[in-house]
């Protein structure tokens, strides 16, 4: 059992009550049987973290170190953990699943009835170290840098959504929102051979992602709202073609979440609405292949790399949509 341990405490962000967090030193966690201690190289900040810290989240239990987008280096193997050697560079799939329930057996471990998500149900990557089950780690290609590899998590969620949409080459897809998720969906859908339109009202983002407003009567085979906005869902249904599929990809704020779809519209047009939440482990392997091969470019999406100590300012940037992807360096 190799050990890379240098000290006993680490910098970490802890949320003890919704709406605030504290930064300070915490004991470095110890990996139990089958677990691995990972020294975090880069942790990605996403809109879900903003929601989780400032408004709460269905899957959050407190107190918690957030952070579900993590890449790093294996620092210590717990008892019986043998798959990755100390020093190995890894992507950490944020899920911990039972492997026995119907969802797990169907390959949808993200829907496991005992799902424990890193940064939600157990401590995550807004810290110098994180503990994860060894089966959740995927070794990184030597050529894939940490700042690219950390996109494996958000890209995995996009791949899951596109799988569920049953998008095929030559079909038209409309993606609402030109933020990091919308842009990853766009690039992946284009790689799959689809004809992609990003619907983005913000002038600055319109230019960056080649987005535009919808045309009157324009229809898409697949519509994906990549913004947590009831208006985007309404527009996405309006622009859904006959036999079209709408993917409920972005969670909605509680006050906007209960909008009913027009079931007669679905009935007469034989349309499908399908949810997508998170990703399975295998999506991580696919995402890392797409990133490492250059099939889906990611590096230009990083607008800020900030020390973990700047988290509050980073959350403001996300809240005000003044950024694309923010990467946090937990050492600082
Ligand atoms: Zn399960």
py3Dmol code that shows the C-alpha trace and the ligand (Angstrom):
import py3Dmol

protein = """\
ATOM      1  CA  UNK A   1       0.000   0.000   0.000  1.00  0.00           C
ATOM      2  CA  UNK A   2       1.727   3.149  -1.183  1.00  0.00           C
ATOM      3  CA  UNK A   3       1.433   6.436   0.625  1.00  0.00           C
ATOM      4  CA  UNK A   4       2.142   9.957  -0.594  1.00  0.00           C
ATOM      5  CA  UNK A   5       1.077  11.553   2.670  1.00  0.00           C
ATOM      6  CA  UNK A   6       2.944  14.746   3.541  1.00  0.00           C
ATOM      7  CA  UNK A   7       0.799  16.252   6.281  1.00  0.00           C
ATOM      8  CA  UNK A   8      -2.320  15.662   8.363  1.00  0.00           C
ATOM      9  CA  UNK A   9      -4.549  18.591   7.457  1.00  0.00           C
ATOM     10  CA  UNK A  10      -5.770  20.104   4.221  1.00  0.00           C
ATOM     11  CA  UNK A  11      -7.453  23.236   2.940  1.00  0.00           C
ATOM     12  CA  UNK A  12     -11.169  22.691   2.379  1.00  0.00           C
ATOM     13  CA  UNK A  13     -14.474  24.481   1.885  1.00  0.00           C
ATOM     14  CA  UNK A  14     -17.285  23.301   4.149  1.00  0.00           C
ATOM     15  CA  UNK A  15     -20.988  24.085   3.800  1.00  0.00           C
ATOM     16  CA  UNK A  16     -22.724  23.682   7.173  1.00  0.00           C
ATOM     17  CA  UNK A  17     -25.869  25.700   6.403  1.00  0.00           C
ATOM     18  CA  UNK A  18     -27.385  26.607   3.038  1.00  0.00           C
ATOM     19  CA  UNK A  19     -26.280  30.045   1.885  1.00  0.00           C
ATOM     20  CA  UNK A  20     -22.799  30.133   3.392  1.00  0.00           C
ATOM     21  CA  UNK A  21     -19.550  28.214   3.666  1.00  0.00           C
ATOM     22  CA  UNK A  22     -16.316  28.357   5.629  1.00  0.00           C
ATOM     23  CA  UNK A  23     -12.779  27.876   4.388  1.00  0.00           C
ATOM     24  CA  UNK A  24     -10.292  26.313   6.730  1.00  0.00           C
ATOM     25  CA  UNK A  25      -8.102  23.374   7.613  1.00  0.00           C
ATOM     26  CA  UNK A  26      -9.690  19.934   7.890  1.00  0.00           C
ATOM     27  CA  UNK A  27      -8.191  16.554   8.689  1.00  0.00           C
ATOM     28  CA  UNK A  28      -7.171  14.703   5.548  1.00  0.00           C
ATOM     29  CA  UNK A  29      -9.718  11.848   5.227  1.00  0.00           C
ATOM     30  CA  UNK A  30      -8.468   8.253   5.410  1.00  0.00           C
ATOM     31  CA  UNK A  31      -9.466   5.787   2.676  1.00  0.00           C
ATOM     32  CA  UNK A  32     -11.396   2.771   3.963  1.00  0.00           C
ATOM     33  CA  UNK A  33     -11.448  -0.685   2.357  1.00  0.00           C
ATOM     34  CA  UNK A  34     -11.772  -0.394  -1.410  1.00  0.00           C
ATOM     35  CA  UNK A  35     -11.315   3.359  -1.305  1.00  0.00           C
ATOM     36  CA  UNK A  36      -8.575   5.641  -2.581  1.00  0.00           C
ATOM     37  CA  UNK A  37      -7.300   9.012  -1.367  1.00  0.00           C
ATOM     38  CA  UNK A  38      -6.874  11.375  -4.315  1.00  0.00           C
ATOM     39  CA  UNK A  39      -4.870  14.603  -4.187  1.00  0.00           C
ATOM     40  CA  UNK A  40      -7.056  17.039  -6.144  1.00  0.00           C
ATOM     41  CA  UNK A  41      -5.276  18.715  -9.075  1.00  0.00           C
ATOM     42  CA  UNK A  42      -8.218  20.649 -10.519  1.00  0.00           C
ATOM     43  CA  UNK A  43     -11.831  20.877  -9.480  1.00  0.00           C
ATOM     44  CA  UNK A  44     -14.424  22.354 -11.808  1.00  0.00           C
ATOM     45  CA  UNK A  45     -17.047  24.799 -10.640  1.00  0.00           C
ATOM     46  CA  UNK A  46     -20.489  24.362 -12.172  1.00  0.00           C
ATOM     47  CA  UNK A  47     -23.859  25.974 -11.846  1.00  0.00           C
ATOM     48  CA  UNK A  48     -24.993  23.085  -9.667  1.00  0.00           C
ATOM     49  CA  UNK A  49     -22.401  24.124  -7.048  1.00  0.00           C
ATOM     50  CA  UNK A  50     -23.899  27.618  -7.002  1.00  0.00           C
ATOM     51  CA  UNK A  51     -27.359  26.128  -6.476  1.00  0.00           C
ATOM     52  CA  UNK A  52     -26.108  23.649  -3.869  1.00  0.00           C
ATOM     53  CA  UNK A  53     -24.236  26.249  -1.779  1.00  0.00           C
ATOM     54  CA  UNK A  54     -26.594  29.197  -2.035  1.00  0.00           C
ATOM     55  CA  UNK A  55     -30.038  27.575  -2.472  1.00  0.00           C
ATOM     56  CA  UNK A  56     -29.677  23.910  -1.517  1.00  0.00           C
ATOM     57  CA  UNK A  57     -30.215  20.772  -3.609  1.00  0.00           C
ATOM     58  CA  UNK A  58     -32.418  17.682  -3.387  1.00  0.00           C
ATOM     59  CA  UNK A  59     -29.403  15.391  -2.968  1.00  0.00           C
ATOM     60  CA  UNK A  60     -27.374  17.514  -0.530  1.00  0.00           C
ATOM     61  CA  UNK A  61     -26.754  16.453   3.061  1.00  0.00           C
ATOM     62  CA  UNK A  62     -24.885  18.735   5.507  1.00  0.00           C
ATOM     63  CA  UNK A  63     -22.229  19.455   6.577  1.00  0.00           C
ATOM     64  CA  UNK A  64     -20.528  18.899   3.243  1.00  0.00           C
ATOM     65  CA  UNK A  65     -17.405  19.695   1.224  1.00  0.00           C
ATOM     66  CA  UNK A  66     -18.875  20.328  -2.267  1.00  0.00           C
ATOM     67  CA  UNK A  67     -17.191  19.633  -5.602  1.00  0.00           C
ATOM     68  CA  UNK A  68     -18.213  16.895  -8.061  1.00  0.00           C
ATOM     69  CA  UNK A  69     -15.843  17.613 -10.966  1.00  0.00           C
ATOM     70  CA  UNK A  70     -12.453  16.281  -9.899  1.00  0.00           C
ATOM     71  CA  UNK A  71      -9.198  15.082 -11.416  1.00  0.00           C
ATOM     72  CA  UNK A  72      -6.051  14.396  -9.451  1.00  0.00           C
ATOM     73  CA  UNK A  73      -3.344  11.993  -8.404  1.00  0.00           C
ATOM     74  CA  UNK A  74      -3.714   8.820  -6.326  1.00  0.00           C
ATOM     75  CA  UNK A  75      -2.122   9.631  -2.954  1.00  0.00           C
ATOM     76  CA  UNK A  76      -2.971   6.524  -0.927  1.00  0.00           C
ATOM     77  CA  UNK A  77      -4.756   3.211  -1.477  1.00  0.00           C
ATOM     78  CA  UNK A  78      -7.069   1.996   1.261  1.00  0.00           C
ATOM     79  CA  UNK A  79      -7.050  -1.683   2.333  1.00  0.00           C
ATOM     80  CA  UNK A  80      -7.640  -3.939  -0.656  1.00  0.00           C
ATOM     81  CA  UNK A  81      -7.579  -1.121  -3.225  1.00  0.00           C
ATOM     82  CA  UNK A  82      -5.174  -2.283  -5.934  1.00  0.00           C
ATOM     83  CA  UNK A  83      -6.460  -1.008  -9.283  1.00  0.00           C
ATOM     84  CA  UNK A  84      -4.443   2.231  -9.355  1.00  0.00           C
ATOM     85  CA  UNK A  85      -0.903   2.809  -8.140  1.00  0.00           C
ATOM     86  CA  UNK A  86       0.118   5.781  -6.021  1.00  0.00           C
ATOM     87  CA  UNK A  87       0.986   8.652  -8.337  1.00  0.00           C
ATOM     88  CA  UNK A  88      -1.487   7.575 -11.048  1.00  0.00           C
ATOM     89  CA  UNK A  89      -3.376  10.467 -12.671  1.00  0.00           C
ATOM     90  CA  UNK A  90      -7.120   9.850 -12.487  1.00  0.00           C
ATOM     91  CA  UNK A  91     -10.586  11.190 -13.215  1.00  0.00           C
ATOM     92  CA  UNK A  92     -12.974  10.704 -10.297  1.00  0.00           C
ATOM     93  CA  UNK A  93     -16.475   9.658 -11.370  1.00  0.00           C
ATOM     94  CA  UNK A  94     -18.634  11.386  -8.738  1.00  0.00           C
ATOM     95  CA  UNK A  95     -20.999   8.470  -8.172  1.00  0.00           C
ATOM     96  CA  UNK A  96     -20.817   5.652  -5.629  1.00  0.00           C
ATOM     97  CA  UNK A  97     -23.393   2.993  -6.488  1.00  0.00           C
ATOM     98  CA  UNK A  98     -24.587  -0.344  -5.093  1.00  0.00           C
ATOM     99  CA  UNK A  99     -24.232  -2.430  -8.252  1.00  0.00           C
ATOM    100  CA  UNK A 100     -27.225  -4.624  -7.303  1.00  0.00           C
ATOM    101  CA  UNK A 101     -30.411  -2.562  -7.775  1.00  0.00           C
ATOM    102  CA  UNK A 102     -32.445  -2.527 -11.029  1.00  0.00           C
ATOM    103  CA  UNK A 103     -30.980   0.836 -12.120  1.00  0.00           C
ATOM    104  CA  UNK A 104     -27.402  -0.363 -11.559  1.00  0.00           C
ATOM    105  CA  UNK A 105     -28.100  -3.632 -13.371  1.00  0.00           C
ATOM    106  CA  UNK A 106     -29.478  -1.679 -16.352  1.00  0.00           C
ATOM    107  CA  UNK A 107     -26.285   0.397 -16.656  1.00  0.00           C
ATOM    108  CA  UNK A 108     -27.827   3.550 -15.143  1.00  0.00           C
ATOM    109  CA  UNK A 109     -25.897   3.656 -11.866  1.00  0.00           C
ATOM    110  CA  UNK A 110     -26.572   7.416 -11.696  1.00  0.00           C
ATOM    111  CA  UNK A 111     -30.147   6.388 -10.781  1.00  0.00           C
ATOM    112  CA  UNK A 112     -29.011   3.846  -8.157  1.00  0.00           C
ATOM    113  CA  UNK A 113     -31.425   3.732  -5.236  1.00  0.00           C
ATOM    114  CA  UNK A 114     -28.411   3.957  -2.908  1.00  0.00           C
ATOM    115  CA  UNK A 115     -26.562   6.571  -4.984  1.00  0.00           C
ATOM    116  CA  UNK A 116     -24.032   8.653  -3.037  1.00  0.00           C
ATOM    117  CA  UNK A 117     -22.760  11.577  -5.089  1.00  0.00           C
ATOM    118  CA  UNK A 118     -19.394  13.136  -4.279  1.00  0.00           C
ATOM    119  CA  UNK A 119     -19.973  16.715  -3.154  1.00  0.00           C
ATOM    120  CA  UNK A 120     -23.627  15.964  -2.285  1.00  0.00           C
ATOM    121  CA  UNK A 121     -23.966  12.875  -0.082  1.00  0.00           C
ATOM    122  CA  UNK A 122     -20.233  12.590   0.685  1.00  0.00           C
ATOM    123  CA  UNK A 123     -17.337  15.030   0.650  1.00  0.00           C
ATOM    124  CA  UNK A 124     -16.111  16.359  -2.679  1.00  0.00           C
ATOM    125  CA  UNK A 125     -13.299  18.185  -4.382  1.00  0.00           C
ATOM    126  CA  UNK A 126     -13.386  21.689  -2.942  1.00  0.00           C
ATOM    127  CA  UNK A 127     -10.449  20.478  -0.875  1.00  0.00           C
ATOM    128  CA  UNK A 128      -6.855  19.383  -1.335  1.00  0.00           C
ATOM    129  CA  UNK A 129      -7.801  15.712  -0.991  1.00  0.00           C
ATOM    130  CA  UNK A 130     -10.890  13.598  -1.621  1.00  0.00           C
ATOM    131  CA  UNK A 131     -11.708   9.947  -0.910  1.00  0.00           C
ATOM    132  CA  UNK A 132     -13.444   7.880  -3.599  1.00  0.00           C
ATOM    133  CA  UNK A 133     -14.174   4.184  -4.245  1.00  0.00           C
ATOM    134  CA  UNK A 134     -11.430   2.727  -6.445  1.00  0.00           C
ATOM    135  CA  UNK A 135     -14.075   1.513  -8.917  1.00  0.00           C
ATOM    136  CA  UNK A 136     -15.036   5.186  -9.513  1.00  0.00           C
ATOM    137  CA  UNK A 137     -11.574   6.138 -10.795  1.00  0.00           C
ATOM    138  CA  UNK A 138     -10.599   6.170 -14.464  1.00  0.00           C
ATOM    139  CA  UNK A 139      -6.895   6.445 -15.358  1.00  0.00           C
ATOM    140  CA  UNK A 140      -6.028   9.441 -17.531  1.00  0.00           C
ATOM    141  CA  UNK A 141      -4.212   9.230 -20.825  1.00  0.00           C
ATOM    142  CA  UNK A 142      -0.656  10.587 -20.396  1.00  0.00           C
ATOM    143  CA  UNK A 143      -1.285  13.188 -23.059  1.00  0.00           C
ATOM    144  CA  UNK A 144      -4.466  14.554 -21.459  1.00  0.00           C
ATOM    145  CA  UNK A 145      -3.800  17.528 -19.147  1.00  0.00           C
ATOM    146  CA  UNK A 146      -5.763  17.965 -15.923  1.00  0.00           C
ATOM    147  CA  UNK A 147      -7.530  21.122 -17.111  1.00  0.00           C
ATOM    148  CA  UNK A 148      -8.873  19.227 -20.143  1.00  0.00           C
ATOM    149  CA  UNK A 149      -9.589  15.979 -18.282  1.00  0.00           C
ATOM    150  CA  UNK A 150     -11.737  17.658 -15.632  1.00  0.00           C
ATOM    151  CA  UNK A 151     -14.300  18.321 -18.381  1.00  0.00           C
ATOM    152  CA  UNK A 152     -14.998  14.569 -18.355  1.00  0.00           C
ATOM    153  CA  UNK A 153     -17.744  15.035 -15.752  1.00  0.00           C
ATOM    154  CA  UNK A 154     -19.794  17.795 -17.440  1.00  0.00           C
ATOM    155  CA  UNK A 155     -19.173  16.171 -20.838  1.00  0.00           C
ATOM    156  CA  UNK A 156     -20.386  12.821 -19.441  1.00  0.00           C
ATOM    157  CA  UNK A 157     -23.668  14.446 -18.436  1.00  0.00           C
ATOM    158  CA  UNK A 158     -24.019  15.789 -21.996  1.00  0.00           C
ATOM    159  CA  UNK A 159     -23.286  12.364 -23.505  1.00  0.00           C
ATOM    160  CA  UNK A 160     -25.934  10.789 -21.246  1.00  0.00           C
ATOM    161  CA  UNK A 161     -28.470  13.416 -22.345  1.00  0.00           C
ATOM    162  CA  UNK A 162     -27.676  12.908 -26.037  1.00  0.00           C
ATOM    163  CA  UNK A 163     -27.928   9.115 -25.643  1.00  0.00           C
ATOM    164  CA  UNK A 164     -31.352   9.487 -24.031  1.00  0.00           C
ATOM    165  CA  UNK A 165     -32.416  11.856 -26.821  1.00  0.00           C
ATOM    166  CA  UNK A 166     -31.737   9.082 -29.411  1.00  0.00           C
ATOM    167  CA  UNK A 167     -30.162  11.764 -31.625  1.00  0.00           C
ATOM    168  CA  UNK A 168     -28.932  10.408 -34.942  1.00  0.00           C
ATOM    169  CA  UNK A 169     -26.716  11.841 -37.677  1.00  0.00           C
ATOM    170  CA  UNK A 170     -28.485  14.306 -39.920  1.00  0.00           C
ATOM    171  CA  UNK A 171     -31.125  15.241 -37.367  1.00  0.00           C
ATOM    172  CA  UNK A 172     -31.665  18.814 -36.193  1.00  0.00           C
ATOM    173  CA  UNK A 173     -31.070  19.639 -32.550  1.00  0.00           C
ATOM    174  CA  UNK A 174     -31.841  22.880 -30.727  1.00  0.00           C
ATOM    175  CA  UNK A 175     -29.894  23.594 -27.532  1.00  0.00           C
ATOM    176  CA  UNK A 176     -31.139  26.390 -25.274  1.00  0.00           C
ATOM    177  CA  UNK A 177     -28.250  28.180 -23.577  1.00  0.00           C
ATOM    178  CA  UNK A 178     -24.695  28.866 -24.751  1.00  0.00           C
ATOM    179  CA  UNK A 179     -22.904  28.374 -21.419  1.00  0.00           C
ATOM    180  CA  UNK A 180     -20.368  25.604 -20.791  1.00  0.00           C
ATOM    181  CA  UNK A 181     -22.978  22.808 -20.817  1.00  0.00           C
ATOM    182  CA  UNK A 182     -24.743  24.151 -23.922  1.00  0.00           C
ATOM    183  CA  UNK A 183     -21.422  24.450 -25.721  1.00  0.00           C
ATOM    184  CA  UNK A 184     -20.351  20.893 -24.774  1.00  0.00           C
ATOM    185  CA  UNK A 185     -23.749  19.587 -25.961  1.00  0.00           C
ATOM    186  CA  UNK A 186     -23.322  21.511 -29.208  1.00  0.00           C
ATOM    187  CA  UNK A 187     -19.840  20.170 -29.908  1.00  0.00           C
ATOM    188  CA  UNK A 188     -20.766  16.588 -29.040  1.00  0.00           C
ATOM    189  CA  UNK A 189     -23.955  16.682 -31.129  1.00  0.00           C
ATOM    190  CA  UNK A 190     -21.979  18.075 -34.054  1.00  0.00           C
ATOM    191  CA  UNK A 191     -19.415  15.280 -33.630  1.00  0.00           C
ATOM    192  CA  UNK A 192     -22.366  12.849 -33.816  1.00  0.00           C
ATOM    193  CA  UNK A 193     -23.260  14.337 -37.200  1.00  0.00           C
ATOM    194  CA  UNK A 194     -26.269  16.378 -36.164  1.00  0.00           C
ATOM    195  CA  UNK A 195     -27.282  19.785 -37.456  1.00  0.00           C
ATOM    196  CA  UNK A 196     -26.972  21.943 -34.317  1.00  0.00           C
ATOM    197  CA  UNK A 197     -28.498  25.303 -33.400  1.00  0.00           C
ATOM    198  CA  UNK A 198     -27.695  26.987 -30.077  1.00  0.00           C
ATOM    199  CA  UNK A 199     -30.465  29.311 -28.921  1.00  0.00           C
ATOM    200  CA  UNK A 200     -28.873  32.055 -26.871  1.00  0.00           C
ATOM    201  CA  UNK A 201     -30.373  35.502 -26.226  1.00  0.00           C
ATOM    202  CA  UNK A 202     -27.207  37.007 -24.666  1.00  0.00           C
ATOM    203  CA  UNK A 203     -25.253  38.982 -27.294  1.00  0.00           C
ATOM    204  CA  UNK A 204     -21.809  38.192 -25.878  1.00  0.00           C
ATOM    205  CA  UNK A 205     -22.451  34.464 -25.622  1.00  0.00           C
ATOM    206  CA  UNK A 206     -24.281  34.450 -28.995  1.00  0.00           C
ATOM    207  CA  UNK A 207     -21.072  35.533 -30.659  1.00  0.00           C
ATOM    208  CA  UNK A 208     -18.872  33.098 -28.733  1.00  0.00           C
ATOM    209  CA  UNK A 209     -20.955  29.979 -29.428  1.00  0.00           C
ATOM    210  CA  UNK A 210     -22.437  30.962 -32.768  1.00  0.00           C
ATOM    211  CA  UNK A 211     -25.849  31.102 -31.137  1.00  0.00           C
ATOM    212  CA  UNK A 212     -28.986  32.895 -32.266  1.00  0.00           C
ATOM    213  CA  UNK A 213     -32.690  33.282 -31.570  1.00  0.00           C
ATOM    214  CA  UNK A 214     -35.139  30.714 -32.981  1.00  0.00           C
ATOM    215  CA  UNK A 215     -36.927  31.495 -36.226  1.00  0.00           C
ATOM    216  CA  UNK A 216     -40.736  31.487 -36.271  1.00  0.00           C
ATOM    217  CA  UNK A 217     -42.027  27.978 -36.943  1.00  0.00           C
ATOM    218  CA  UNK A 218     -38.531  26.444 -36.723  1.00  0.00           C
ATOM    219  CA  UNK A 219     -38.655  22.802 -35.585  1.00  0.00           C
ATOM    220  CA  UNK A 220     -36.019  20.476 -34.114  1.00  0.00           C
ATOM    221  CA  UNK A 221     -35.938  16.672 -33.828  1.00  0.00           C
ATOM    222  CA  UNK A 222     -34.298  17.062 -30.416  1.00  0.00           C
ATOM    223  CA  UNK A 223     -34.601  20.013 -28.021  1.00  0.00           C
ATOM    224  CA  UNK A 224     -32.412  20.334 -24.922  1.00  0.00           C
ATOM    225  CA  UNK A 225     -32.807  23.182 -22.435  1.00  0.00           C
ATOM    226  CA  UNK A 226     -29.280  23.690 -21.013  1.00  0.00           C
ATOM    227  CA  UNK A 227     -30.460  26.542 -18.795  1.00  0.00           C
ATOM    228  CA  UNK A 228     -32.560  26.134 -15.656  1.00  0.00           C
ATOM    229  CA  UNK A 229     -35.255  28.425 -16.963  1.00  0.00           C
ATOM    230  CA  UNK A 230     -38.957  27.600 -17.374  1.00  0.00           C
ATOM    231  CA  UNK A 231     -39.131  29.882 -20.416  1.00  0.00           C
ATOM    232  CA  UNK A 232     -36.473  27.783 -22.181  1.00  0.00           C
ATOM    233  CA  UNK A 233     -38.561  24.639 -21.526  1.00  0.00           C
ATOM    234  CA  UNK A 234     -41.681  26.339 -22.890  1.00  0.00           C
ATOM    235  CA  UNK A 235     -39.804  27.447 -26.029  1.00  0.00           C
ATOM    236  CA  UNK A 236     -38.185  24.026 -26.444  1.00  0.00           C
ATOM    237  CA  UNK A 237     -41.615  22.320 -26.491  1.00  0.00           C
ATOM    238  CA  UNK A 238     -42.934  24.907 -28.933  1.00  0.00           C
ATOM    239  CA  UNK A 239     -40.073  24.175 -31.357  1.00  0.00           C
ATOM    240  CA  UNK A 240     -40.217  20.373 -31.047  1.00  0.00           C
ATOM    241  CA  UNK A 241     -40.884  18.553 -34.334  1.00  0.00           C
ATOM    242  CA  UNK A 242     -43.397  15.716 -34.701  1.00  0.00           C
ATOM    243  CA  UNK A 243     -41.838  12.574 -33.146  1.00  0.00           C
ATOM    244  CA  UNK A 244     -39.351  14.961 -31.513  1.00  0.00           C
ATOM    245  CA  UNK A 245     -37.637  14.322 -28.171  1.00  0.00           C
ATOM    246  CA  UNK A 246     -37.236  16.937 -25.456  1.00  0.00           C
ATOM    247  CA  UNK A 247     -34.576  16.220 -22.831  1.00  0.00           C
ATOM    248  CA  UNK A 248     -35.189  17.657 -19.356  1.00  0.00           C
ATOM    249  CA  UNK A 249     -31.438  18.242 -18.834  1.00  0.00           C
ATOM    250  CA  UNK A 250     -31.363  21.303 -16.576  1.00  0.00           C
ATOM    251  CA  UNK A 251     -33.090  21.317 -13.223  1.00  0.00           C
ATOM    252  CA  UNK A 252     -35.582  24.141 -12.717  1.00  0.00           C
ATOM    253  CA  UNK A 253     -35.955  26.373  -9.675  1.00  0.00           C
ATOM    254  CA  UNK A 254     -38.803  25.081  -7.499  1.00  0.00           C
ATOM    255  CA  UNK A 255     -41.135  27.934  -8.455  1.00  0.00           C
ATOM    256  CA  UNK A 256     -40.763  27.090 -12.169  1.00  0.00           C
ATOM    257  CA  UNK A 257     -40.577  23.316 -11.912  1.00  0.00           C
ATOM    258  CA  UNK A 258     -44.266  22.368 -12.055  1.00  0.00           C
ATOM    259  CA  UNK A 259     -45.155  23.701 -15.477  1.00  0.00           C
ATOM    260  CA  UNK A 260     -47.259  21.016 -17.129  1.00  0.00           C
ATOM    261  CA  UNK A 261     -46.455  20.006 -20.684  1.00  0.00           C
ATOM    262  CA  UNK A 262     -49.367  20.216 -23.116  1.00  0.00           C
ATOM    263  CA  UNK A 263     -50.223  16.520 -23.258  1.00  0.00           C
ATOM    264  CA  UNK A 264     -52.531  17.002 -26.217  1.00  0.00           C
ATOM    265  CA  UNK A 265     -49.598  18.517 -28.113  1.00  0.00           C
ATOM    266  CA  UNK A 266     -47.468  15.484 -27.207  1.00  0.00           C
ATOM    267  CA  UNK A 267     -50.364  13.202 -28.191  1.00  0.00           C
ATOM    268  CA  UNK A 268     -51.037  14.697 -31.624  1.00  0.00           C
ATOM    269  CA  UNK A 269     -47.325  14.997 -32.501  1.00  0.00           C
ATOM    270  CA  UNK A 270     -46.138  11.706 -30.955  1.00  0.00           C
ATOM    271  CA  UNK A 271     -43.456  13.515 -28.994  1.00  0.00           C
ATOM    272  CA  UNK A 272     -41.324  12.261 -26.130  1.00  0.00           C
ATOM    273  CA  UNK A 273     -40.118  14.065 -23.017  1.00  0.00           C
ATOM    274  CA  UNK A 274     -37.205  12.328 -21.295  1.00  0.00           C
ATOM    275  CA  UNK A 275     -35.231  13.332 -18.222  1.00  0.00           C
ATOM    276  CA  UNK A 276     -31.432  13.251 -17.945  1.00  0.00           C
ATOM    277  CA  UNK A 277     -29.639  13.540 -14.606  1.00  0.00           C
ATOM    278  CA  UNK A 278     -25.900  13.137 -14.201  1.00  0.00           C
ATOM    279  CA  UNK A 279     -23.994  10.329 -15.850  1.00  0.00           C
ATOM    280  CA  UNK A 280     -22.845   6.733 -15.506  1.00  0.00           C
ATOM    281  CA  UNK A 281     -19.225   5.635 -15.120  1.00  0.00           C
ATOM    282  CA  UNK A 282     -19.012   4.454 -18.734  1.00  0.00           C
ATOM    283  CA  UNK A 283     -19.864   7.990 -19.933  1.00  0.00           C
ATOM    284  CA  UNK A 284     -16.647   9.123 -18.231  1.00  0.00           C
ATOM    285  CA  UNK A 285     -14.565   6.738 -20.340  1.00  0.00           C
ATOM    286  CA  UNK A 286     -16.304   7.952 -23.507  1.00  0.00           C
ATOM    287  CA  UNK A 287     -15.882  11.595 -22.491  1.00  0.00           C
ATOM    288  CA  UNK A 288     -12.163  11.134 -21.808  1.00  0.00           C
ATOM    289  CA  UNK A 289     -11.738   9.526 -25.250  1.00  0.00           C
ATOM    290  CA  UNK A 290     -13.531  12.420 -26.947  1.00  0.00           C
ATOM    291  CA  UNK A 291     -11.370  14.924 -25.037  1.00  0.00           C
ATOM    292  CA  UNK A 292      -8.033  13.125 -25.508  1.00  0.00           C
ATOM    293  CA  UNK A 293      -8.634  12.586 -29.235  1.00  0.00           C
ATOM    294  CA  UNK A 294      -9.632  16.211 -29.754  1.00  0.00           C
ATOM    295  CA  UNK A 295     -13.052  15.152 -31.089  1.00  0.00           C
ATOM    296  CA  UNK A 296     -14.641  17.573 -28.603  1.00  0.00           C
ATOM    297  CA  UNK A 297     -12.506  20.644 -27.862  1.00  0.00           C
ATOM    298  CA  UNK A 298     -12.726  21.841 -24.269  1.00  0.00           C
ATOM    299  CA  UNK A 299      -9.699  23.985 -23.356  1.00  0.00           C
ATOM    300  CA  UNK A 300     -11.112  27.204 -24.842  1.00  0.00           C
ATOM    301  CA  UNK A 301     -14.109  26.945 -22.469  1.00  0.00           C
ATOM    302  CA  UNK A 302     -12.012  27.769 -19.385  1.00  0.00           C
ATOM    303  CA  UNK A 303     -12.523  31.466 -18.690  1.00  0.00           C
ATOM    304  CA  UNK A 304     -10.991  31.538 -15.202  1.00  0.00           C
ATOM    305  CA  UNK A 305      -8.571  29.459 -13.149  1.00  0.00           C
ATOM    306  CA  UNK A 306      -8.860  30.649  -9.564  1.00  0.00           C
ATOM    307  CA  UNK A 307      -7.568  29.598  -6.167  1.00  0.00           C
ATOM    308  CA  UNK A 308     -10.104  27.764  -4.007  1.00  0.00           C
ATOM    309  CA  UNK A 309      -9.831  30.720  -1.612  1.00  0.00           C
ATOM    310  CA  UNK A 310     -11.614  32.852  -4.281  1.00  0.00           C
ATOM    311  CA  UNK A 311     -14.703  30.602  -4.249  1.00  0.00           C
ATOM    312  CA  UNK A 312     -17.167  33.321  -3.199  1.00  0.00           C
ATOM    313  CA  UNK A 313     -16.087  35.610  -6.051  1.00  0.00           C
ATOM    314  CA  UNK A 314     -16.195  32.605  -8.408  1.00  0.00           C
ATOM    315  CA  UNK A 315     -19.792  31.846  -7.376  1.00  0.00           C
ATOM    316  CA  UNK A 316     -20.703  35.483  -8.108  1.00  0.00           C
ATOM    317  CA  UNK A 317     -19.227  35.130 -11.607  1.00  0.00           C
ATOM    318  CA  UNK A 318     -21.414  32.035 -12.198  1.00  0.00           C
ATOM    319  CA  UNK A 319     -24.512  33.691 -10.706  1.00  0.00           C
ATOM    320  CA  UNK A 320     -24.101  36.723 -12.956  1.00  0.00           C
ATOM    321  CA  UNK A 321     -23.106  34.650 -16.023  1.00  0.00           C
ATOM    322  CA  UNK A 322     -19.873  36.617 -16.355  1.00  0.00           C
ATOM    323  CA  UNK A 323     -17.788  33.511 -17.054  1.00  0.00           C
ATOM    324  CA  UNK A 324     -17.657  30.279 -18.987  1.00  0.00           C
ATOM    325  CA  UNK A 325     -16.001  27.404 -17.120  1.00  0.00           C
ATOM    326  CA  UNK A 326     -14.176  28.174 -13.874  1.00  0.00           C
ATOM    327  CA  UNK A 327     -11.453  25.826 -12.634  1.00  0.00           C
ATOM    328  CA  UNK A 328     -10.386  25.926  -9.002  1.00  0.00           C
ATOM    329  CA  UNK A 329      -6.906  25.113  -7.757  1.00  0.00           C
ATOM    330  CA  UNK A 330      -7.292  23.659  -4.247  1.00  0.00           C
ATOM    331  CA  UNK A 331      -3.622  24.185  -3.306  1.00  0.00           C
ATOM    332  CA  UNK A 332      -4.139  27.940  -3.124  1.00  0.00           C
TER     333      UNK A 332
END
"""
ligand_1 = """\
1
ZN
Zn -27.771 0.519 -7.296
"""
view = py3Dmol.view(width=600, height=400)
view.addModel(protein, "pdb")
view.setStyle({"model": 0}, {"cartoon": {"style": "trace"}})
view.addModel(ligand_1, "xyz")
view.setStyle({"model": 1}, {"stick": {}})
view.zoomTo()
view.show()
